[in-house]
Amino acid sequence: MNPCSGSYNECILVQSVICSRAVFLTAEAKIPACHLQLKLDPSGEIKQAIRLIAGESSDISINLSLVKDIAVVSGFIRGIVVINNRISCPVVLPFQTEFECKGICPEDNIRNTIPVVQGILPPLGIPHGDDQQDAIVFKVILKTQVTVTRERIAKANLEILGDVNEDRCKQPAQVVTIPRFETKNEEEDEDDENDGSKF
């Protein structure tokens, strides 16, 4: 028996939410201190004034993928390193996180809101006792809302008033070619042209 049969039963296609969650992303990049022409003391303190300027939403690239019961969010954000109030170099900070979401499948739909920068952490010096090995770590915290949906068929108690296109199922009309008939004036014009071509 068709569950959608009946005067007021209508089957509709709906997007059912399987999982929706706020996700925090930690974008991180490690740059050798020597590449920035910086030196660290043994405690990791950075002597120069250094900071990171994170890009806007257009500078964020994000990829979403699904495996069984797990959603994966990855991508990167672009930024600029500023040393002593001067632009030093651009930097790309990648990120990736996974979270469990019971019941989702690879064929489901996944989407996210525009990521928002929640905070930029102070640069962290990592000393190794060697100027060539010392590094500086930059981190940016992002936030986005990830939602996983699945198409489902639902039954609604509705009164159908009509189809938007009542001719949807009609066969297309056969195109009839109308022959072109030459009038007497057109024939005379052609004769005049032929006569003129003799001169």
C-alpha positions as CSV (number, residue, x, y, z in Angstrom):
1,M,0.0,0.0,0.0
2,N,1.3,3.4,-0.9
3,P,1.6,5.4,2.3
4,C,1.2,8.6,0.4
5,S,-2.2,7.7,-1.1
6,G,-5.3,9.6,0.1
7,S,-7.0,12.8,-0.6
8,Y,-4.9,14.8,1.9
9,N,-1.7,12.8,2.1
10,E,1.3,14.2,0.2
11,C,4.8,12.8,0.2
12,I,7.5,15.5,0.3
13,L,11.3,15.4,0.2
14,V,12.9,16.9,3.3
15,Q,16.4,17.6,4.6
16,S,16.6,15.8,7.9
17,V,19.3,17.0,10.3
18,I,21.5,14.1,11.5
19,C,24.0,16.1,13.4
20,S,24.8,19.8,14.0
21,R,27.7,21.0,16.1
22,A,29.8,24.1,16.8
23,V,33.4,23.2,15.9
24,F,36.5,25.0,17.1
25,L,39.5,24.8,14.7
26,T,43.2,25.4,15.7
27,A,45.2,26.6,12.7
28,E,48.9,26.3,13.4
29,A,52.2,27.0,11.7
30,K,55.8,26.6,12.8
31,I,58.4,28.8,11.2
32,P,62.2,28.5,11.9
33,A,63.3,31.6,13.8
34,C,66.3,32.0,11.4
35,H,63.9,32.4,8.5
36,L,62.4,35.4,10.3
37,Q,65.9,36.7,11.2
38,L,65.0,36.3,14.9
39,K,66.9,34.8,17.8
40,L,65.5,33.2,21.0
41,D,67.0,33.2,24.4
42,P,67.3,29.9,26.3
43,S,63.8,30.3,27.8
44,G,62.2,30.8,24.4
45,E,61.5,34.5,24.8
46,I,61.3,36.5,21.6
47,K,63.3,39.7,22.0
48,Q,61.7,41.5,19.1
49,A,58.0,42.7,18.9
50,I,56.3,40.1,16.7
51,R,52.6,39.4,16.0
52,L,50.4,37.7,13.5
53,I,47.6,39.3,11.5
54,A,45.0,36.8,10.5
55,G,43.2,37.1,7.1
56,E,39.6,37.7,6.6
57,S,36.9,35.1,5.7
58,S,38.0,35.2,2.1
59,D,41.5,34.0,3.2
60,I,40.1,30.9,4.8
61,S,39.8,27.7,2.8
62,I,37.8,24.8,4.3
63,N,37.1,21.3,3.2
64,L,34.4,19.0,4.6
65,S,34.3,15.2,4.3
66,L,32.4,12.3,5.8
67,V,33.3,8.7,6.8
68,K,31.1,6.4,8.8
69,D,30.1,8.1,12.1
70,I,32.9,10.8,11.7
71,A,32.9,14.2,10.2
72,V,36.3,15.7,9.1
73,V,37.0,19.5,8.8
74,S,40.2,20.6,7.3
75,G,41.7,23.6,5.5
76,F,43.9,26.6,6.2
77,I,43.9,30.3,6.9
78,R,46.4,32.9,5.5
79,G,48.1,35.5,7.6
80,I,50.9,38.0,7.8
81,V,53.8,38.0,10.3
82,V,54.7,41.5,11.5
83,I,58.0,42.2,13.2
84,N,58.7,45.5,14.8
85,N,55.6,47.0,13.1
86,R,56.9,45.9,9.7
87,I,55.5,43.2,7.5
88,S,57.9,40.3,7.4
89,C,56.3,37.5,5.4
90,P,53.0,35.8,4.6
91,V,52.2,32.5,6.4
92,V,49.7,29.7,5.8
93,L,48.3,28.0,8.9
94,P,46.6,24.6,8.2
95,F,44.1,23.0,10.4
96,Q,42.2,19.7,10.7
97,T,39.8,18.2,13.2
98,E,37.5,15.3,13.4
99,F,34.4,14.8,15.5
100,E,32.1,11.8,16.1
101,C,28.5,12.0,14.9
102,K,26.7,8.7,15.3
103,G,24.6,7.6,12.3
104,I,26.1,9.7,9.5
105,C,27.3,8.1,6.3
106,P,29.6,9.2,3.5
107,E,26.6,9.8,1.2
108,D,25.0,12.4,3.5
109,N,25.2,16.1,2.9
110,I,27.6,18.3,5.0
111,R,27.8,22.1,5.2
112,N,29.2,24.7,7.4
113,T,28.8,28.4,8.3
114,I,31.4,31.0,7.4
115,P,34.3,30.4,9.8
116,V,35.0,33.2,12.3
117,V,38.3,34.0,13.9
118,Q,37.8,33.6,17.7
119,G,41.3,34.6,18.7
120,I,45.0,34.9,17.7
121,L,47.4,33.4,20.3
122,P,50.7,35.2,21.0
123,P,53.6,33.7,19.0
124,L,55.4,31.0,21.0
125,G,59.2,30.5,20.9
126,I,60.5,26.9,20.9
127,P,64.2,26.9,21.8
128,H,66.4,24.0,20.8
129,G,69.7,25.5,21.8
130,D,70.6,26.0,18.1
131,D,69.8,29.1,16.1
132,Q,69.1,26.9,13.1
133,Q,66.7,24.7,15.0
134,D,64.8,27.3,17.1
135,A,61.3,27.9,15.9
136,I,58.3,30.1,16.4
137,V,54.7,28.7,16.5
138,F,51.7,30.8,15.4
139,K,48.1,29.8,16.2
140,V,44.7,31.0,15.3
141,I,41.4,29.8,16.8
142,L,38.5,29.5,14.4
143,K,34.8,28.6,15.0
144,T,32.2,27.3,12.5
145,Q,28.9,25.4,12.7
146,V,28.9,22.1,10.9
147,T,25.6,20.4,10.0
148,V,25.1,17.0,8.4
149,T,21.8,16.4,6.7
150,R,20.1,13.5,4.8
151,E,17.3,13.5,2.3
152,R,14.2,11.7,3.6
153,I,10.7,11.1,2.3
154,A,8.0,12.5,4.7
155,K,4.2,12.4,4.6
156,A,2.3,15.6,5.2
157,N,-1.4,16.3,5.7
158,L,-1.8,18.9,3.0
159,E,-4.4,20.0,0.6
160,I,-2.9,20.1,-2.9
161,L,-4.3,23.0,-4.9
162,G,-2.6,22.3,-8.2
163,D,0.6,21.9,-10.1
164,V,2.8,24.9,-10.8
165,N,3.1,23.6,-14.3
166,E,-0.1,21.9,-15.4
167,D,1.5,21.0,-18.8
168,R,4.4,19.2,-17.2
169,C,3.4,15.7,-18.5
170,K,1.9,16.7,-21.8
171,Q,3.7,15.6,-25.0
172,P,5.4,18.5,-26.8
173,A,3.4,19.8,-29.7
174,Q,4.6,18.7,-33.1
175,V,6.3,21.6,-34.9
176,V,4.6,22.3,-38.2
177,T,6.7,23.9,-40.9
178,I,4.7,26.5,-42.9
179,P,5.8,26.7,-46.5
180,R,6.7,30.0,-47.9
181,F,4.7,31.2,-50.9
182,E,6.1,33.8,-53.3
183,T,3.7,36.6,-54.2
184,K,3.3,37.9,-57.7
185,N,5.3,41.1,-56.8
186,E,8.2,39.0,-55.6
187,E,8.2,37.1,-58.9
188,E,8.2,40.3,-60.9
189,D,11.1,41.7,-58.8
190,E,13.1,38.6,-59.5
191,D,12.4,38.9,-63.2
192,D,13.6,42.6,-63.2
193,E,16.8,41.5,-61.4
194,N,17.4,38.8,-64.0
195,D,16.8,41.3,-66.9
196,G,19.2,43.8,-65.3
197,S,21.9,41.2,-65.1
198,K,22.1,41.1,-68.9
199,F,23.6,44.6,-69.1
